[in-house]
Amino acid sequence: MSKASGFIDKILSGHKTIESRWYATRRPPWDRVHAGDTVYFKYSGGAGERVKVRATVDRVQQFENIDQDGAAQRILDQHGAHIFGTDTSATAPTEAGKGGAAEADNEETKNRTATGARKRRGGPLWRGKKYCILVWLKDVMEVEDPFLINKQGFGKMTAWLTVPNISQILLPED
């Protein structure tokens, strides 16, 4: 999650209530994240970035073949305001995944969502992707003592680590 996106602030404010992952192949967190799990967030940018936010997974929805029949655009039309943090109601979605501006039902929100998606690396967010995972967040809070993690063994470019216990990847303080 890049600092420029401001997504962590949007998660904390309640404007971004869905974390999304878009992949060409099935990879974590596919089939590895479930309602009730705890997820942690930090900005990308090197070993010095600390985990600052945690949340509980409210629900998960997985999509396959999003490269066909406009499926990716339908996902963004329905959930984009909560994915990009442009939901101005700052109201978490209900169990059915709806609420406030979550459905991007006004034209202004739809346009901002589409613009945000197109700006990613000069093309659509879903270009070359076949899978999408939506993770609804609840009980979001700042971590009392932000901490460093050790990504060794996961790959430097890995954006989502799945571990049974966060203590497995905690780096000791100096």
Number of C-alpha atoms within 10 A of each C-alpha: 14 11 12 7 12 13 22 21 14 19 26 17 15 22 24 27 31 29 18 19 21 20 20 16 13 14 13 16 15 19 12 11 18 16 13 13 14 18 18 17 19 21 20 15 11 8 11 11 14 18 19 18 21 22 22 19 21 21 19 18 15 13 15 17 14 22 16 10 9 10 16 23 19 12 16 21 19 18 26 28 28 33 26 25 25 21 26 15 13 20 18 23 21 12 10 7 17 16 16 17 23 30 21 24 14 9 9 9 20 20 13 16 23 18 12 15 19 15 11 12 9 8 10 17 20 22 16 13 18 19 21 23 22 20 24 25 26 20 13 19 15 15 15 9 9 12 16 17 18 12 17 8 7 12 9 10 8 10 16 16 15 12 10 7 9 13 9 10 14 14 12 9 6 3
